[in-house]
Amino acid sequence: AAAAGGGGGGERRRAAERQPGGGGDRQGGRQEEEQKKMSVRSGAVNKDRNRRDCDDIPEETHVRPVTAMDDNSFGGRGNISALRVKAMAIRLRHKMSGLGDGRSSYSALQHNDGGDGGGDFGALLSILIHPFSLLLLAMPLGVASHLYDWGPLATFWFNIIALVPLAKILGDGTEELAAAIKNDTISGLLNATLGNAVEMIISVQTLRKGLLDVVKATLLGSILSNILLVLGTSFLLGGVVASSTSLGKHHVIHIDDYEPTKCTMEKEQVFSSKSALVNMAMQLLACMTCALPTVFASASASQDEDDRAKVVEVSRIGAIIIMMSYVAYIMFQLVTHKRMLTLDEGNESDEEDGEDEGGMSAKGALILMAVTAGIIGICSEMLVGAIEHVVEHSDIPARFIGIILLPFAGNACEHASAIRFAMQDRPGLSIGIAVGSSTQIALFVVPFTVVAGWAMNQPMDLVFGAMNTAVMILSVLVVLTLVIDGRSNWLKGFMLCTAYVFCAVLYWYMPPPLE
């Protein structure tokens, strides 16, 4: 009976296991429940580990999925072309040179004039209310020095000082025109072509005088000053100037009990390296187009007229090819990969970077640009006319004037803006100004001078010399290694500034015939 009972019990258990919801199903359900709990616990552990690993990483470095809502993200600015980072930086001058109550110049004008922003006159005031505007006094003194024969040395220094505020006004007028058009593509093209108008005007005036070596030195100096001096000073001051918090959108201070001071340690700034790497790759291409003609010219055993003509012809064809590369570069940033670079650079645009209201009209901006360009042309012509006399009767070498002095005068205000943005923990804007301007010079202004020399019947070529080419290539490679990780500190800036000072010393002691 016991055996029968036991057998019956076994049958009943087996029958129960076969029935739906029986003991077997309950056991399987318990196993599935245990597996779910284990997966949840492991997921929680992984999330906690990831959270701990990302504690010291700013928010902008976290990858997030791209959705259709991203078109109006980043503070509501919409699509921001990487080519317009430089334009964004110039637009922020209204906040940098604000009045005593902390408002921007435009805001003050709107408050005083009933909200219309003062029109063209108000926009012109916001451009002129700047410390660099005091240097405009050197412009009439330079003209008087040239007319009344005060000496070439006085004419040289007065006009080189006058170029500093004039270059700022021309750059601001370009941005006012771009803002008045209210079209991202056209604005990007304007800033791409007119962003270095001062270098183009000085190059044309120097080509007319036949000073080809000074033209090449000026272009090389503009590239070096942007990627070494400006970028280095931005990294240096941005890495030592204290921030209000230990962790922000674009900086990290690795101190547990951080208290804001004027100067700090353990600070690191974070920026997106994608656009910077695109610019550096294009500059390497420009270095190649300067290095190959130099090697081609040095390979000729006899430097007769035929060999010289071949070098000039190769340079002119190469200049056209470089210009085509620059057009492709603009198409990449404004058309084909606009969204990709927008998402990459969009973190730099916060909500206080709204579009300026009450700015200058397109007609007013064109008039301002035309008048300023004419004055720059007059000053640069007097400046170039005095260079030969200054070199002959002073200890300043011609290459030092072209590589150090002229680029500094044409880009001083732009340099100051880049450094100030870095001190405000906006490294992306600072890099956009320095690296972007250098790329425009290498890919657009350099071939433009070759084509302009072709039109003037001047044998302008791409043979920059062995020393100049080596300096340019090594400088680009050093900057590439420092921006590739998307982080900056004071040591990186010090390295770049040291490289620039060494180049300046090198060109001061270099004998006149480079080759």
Secondary structure, 3 states (H helix, E strand, C coil): CHHHHHHHHHHHHHHHHHCCCCHHHHHHHHHHHHHHHHHHHHHHHHHHHHHHHCCCCCHHHCCCCCCHHHHHCCCCCCCCCHHHHHHHHHHCHHHHCCCCCCCCHHHHHHHHCCCCCCHHHHHHHHHHCCHHHHHHHHHHHHHHHHHCCCCHHHHHHHHHHHHHHHHHHHHHHHHHHHHHHCCHHHHHHHHHHHCCHHHHHHHHHHHHCCCHHHHHHHHHHHHHHHHHHHHHHHHHHHHHECCCCCECCCEEECCCCCCCCCECCCEEEECCCHHHHHHHHHHHHHHHHHHHHHHHHHHCCCCCHHHHHHHHHHHHHHHHHHHHHHHHHHHHHHHHCHHHHHHHHHHHCCCCCCCCCCCCCHHHHHHHHHHHHHHHHHHHHHHHHHHHHHHHHCCCCHHHHHHHHHHHHHHHHHHHHHHHHHHCCCHHHHHHHHHHHHHHHHHHHHHHHHHHHHHCCCCCCCCCCHHHHHHHHHHHHHHHHHHCCCEECHHHHHHHHHHHHHHHHHHHHCCCCCC
